[in-house]
């Protein structure tokens, strides 16, 4: 396929723009120009509103041209049993090295996961401890405020009781004075 594409490109280079224009203007000379290529057939297709159309058909390559495009292969080198053994050992070493790398990477990942887990647990315990301390301080503050509130109420009650006793005393004194 690549050979036919290269041949097509080379033949298209050979066809000049002037010959294409002339072939469109003078159809009788077009047949002569198109017949000059031995490995390519060019067939005109009906005229269209946009211009002339062609179908380019490439012929299969001839056996003579195949010989020119063949690439010679290098002669095979005789491989000894020792060479094969060395290659197998090198492949085994590479496999072991790759396995060791994979195991090392997995161990590093596990270590990282463990570190992350420990850090998360430590942060969680720190958060819990801080929340507990904060709650304890809040509860102590609430208790102190409650005690202060109750002490204030008791103080006012005692003040009212003293005031009530004073009023009763004053009333008794007035009643004694009036009698």
Steps between C-alpha positions, in 0.01 A plus 500: 500500500785736580666421166184589308458823695860598424454414133180704492674801652787475251263480202295793626821703516570408138161629385535873473227746580504618141432150364203462736358834386555408136336162550191675637487739202591253224346160573652331191855572616410389852475136392854508361644650818323250720626204301869580558518351851562128513433433870196728534164536322320833505131493408293814460174517693203703378540875522362660808393854577823550695727381218649182356545184711741211447534152640860389544552121506841368590603173336648225716880524517691289250744232617789705361416797721464273806863394473615862523299563818607187692712563804771247553488334837811467709651156529404324819770471760562159652394504864682271738356330803710724724350812338150366551582417862640852558189657349275283716697594812485869408123470448465325838705777667280764338189318618635476856595868493152596382341284770722662764403846374131410510534358853691810612232727355227295672689515831536877466128531428413288803735710717340818369150363563601402854648846562187666367281275716707571811492872432122488449457306825724747685309797360173331593616437856633857527168631373309279745723608789468868408122466462479325837710769670294771337179329614640462852590871515157590370331278760713657776408848377132404491525361855674817622235717335226286655657526844536877459138526387376292794716702741350819354147367544575390858649843571186672371277262698695569818481872427123472456472294819697764696286773349183302592619454860581867523156590370337260754703647780407851398135397485514345846666811638226720346233278641654517846532872473142535388364288779 
